[in-house]
């Protein structure tokens, strides 16, 4: 019975962990930005047109 190479599995696991960490940090940064008011869901140009 053939088994997967442990070195290959470690590399794949490290890649998945790195991608997961990058997505987590990016998501955390965006959520913190919205919470701090850095980002806004409204586009200012659209809000100005709607106010006219």
GUDOLUM-234773 format. One record per residue: residue number from 1; residue in one letter; x, y, z of N, C-alpha, C in turn. Coordinates in steps of 0.1 Angstrom, whole numbers, plus 2048, in hexadecimal, padded with zeros to 3 digits. Layout:
<rs>
   pos   code   n.u   n.v   n.w   ca.u   ca.v   ca.w   c.u   c.v   c.w
   NUM      A     X     Y     Z      X      Y      Z     X     Y     Z
...
</rs>
This chain:
<rs>
   pos   code   n.u   n.v   n.w   ca.u   ca.v   ca.w   c.u   c.v   c.w
     1      X   808   7F4   800    800    800    800   809   80D   800
     2      X   807   815   7F6    80F    821    7F5   809   82D   7FE
     3      X   813   833   805    80F    83E    80D   814   84B   807
     4      X   80E   856   80B    813    863    806   821   867   80D
     5      X   829   86E   806    836    872    80C   833   87C   817
     6      X   83A   87A   823    838    883    82E   83D   891   82B
     7      X   848   892   824    84E    89F    821   844   8A7   818
     8      X   83E   8A0   80E    834    8A7    805   828   8AB   80D
     9      X   824   8A3   816    818    8A7    81F   81C   8B3   828
    10      X   828   8B3   82D    82C    8BF    835   82C   8CC   82D
    11      X   831   8CB   820    831    8D7    818   823   8DB   814
    12      X   81A   8D2   811    80C    8D5    80E   805   8DB   81A
    13      X   808   8D6   826    802    8DB    832   807   8E9   835
    14      X   814   8EB   833    81A    8F8    835   814   902   82C
    15      X   811   8FF   81F    80B    908    816   7FD   90B   81A
    16      X   7F5   901   81D    7E7    904    822   7E7   90C   82E
    17      X   7F0   90A   838    7F1    912    844   7F4   920   841
    18      X   7FE   922   837    802    930    834   7F6   937   82D
    19      X   7EF   931   824    7E4    937    81D   7D9   93B   827
    20      X   7D6   931   830    7CC    933    83B   7D0   93F   844
    21      X   7DC   940   847    7E1    94B    850   7E0   958   848
    22      X   7E3   959   83C    7E3    965    834   7D4   96A   832
    23      X   7CB   961   830    7BD    964    82F   7B7   969   83C
    24      X   7BB   963   847    7B7    967    854   7BC   975   857
    25      X   7C8   978   855    7CE    985    858   7C7   990   84F
    26      X   7C5   98D   842    7BE    996    839   7B0   999   83E
    27      X   7A9   98F   841    79B    990    846   79B   998   853
    28      X   7A4   995   85C    7A5    99D    869   7A8   9AB   866
    29      X   7B1   9AE   85D    7B4    9BC    85A   7A8   9C4   855
    30      X   7A1   9BE   84B    795    9C4    845   78B   9C7   850
    31      X   788   9BD   858    77D    9BE    862   781   9C9   86C
    32      X   78E   9C9   870    793    9D3    87A   792   9E1   873
    33      X   795   9E2   866    794    9EF    85F   785   9F4   85F
    34      X   77C   9EB   85D    76E    9EF    85D   769   9F3   86B
    35      X   76E   9EC   875    76A    9EF    883   770   9FC   887
    36      X   77C   9FF   882    783    A0C    886   77E   A18   87D
    37      X   776   A15   873    771    A20    86B   77A   A24   85F
    38      X   785   A1C   85D    78E    A1F    852   787   A1D   845
    39      X   780   A12   844    779    A0F    837   76A   A12   839
    40      X   763   A14   82E    755    A17    82E   74E   A0F   823
    41      X   742   A0A   826    73B    A02    81B   735   A0C   811
    42      X   733   A18   814    72D    A22    80B   738   A28   802
    43      X   735   A29   7F5    73E    A30    7EC   73B   A3F   7ED
    44      X   744   A47   7EF    741    A55    7F1   73B   A5C   7E4
    45      X   740   A57   7D9    73A    A5D    7CC   72B   A59   7CB
    46      X   728   A4D   7CE    71A    A49    7CE   712   A50   7D8
    47      X   717   A52   7E4    710    A59    7EE   70E   A68   7EA
    48      X   717   A6E   7E4    716    A7C    7DF   70B   A7D   7D4
    49      X   70A   A74   7CB    700    A74    7C1   6F2   A72   7C6
    50      X   6F1   A69   7D0    6E4    A66    7D6   6DF   A71   7DE
    51      X   6E8   A7A   7E3    6E4    A85    7EC   6DF   A91   7E3
    52      X   6E2   A91   7D6    6DD    A9C    7CE   6CE   A9C   7CB
</rs>
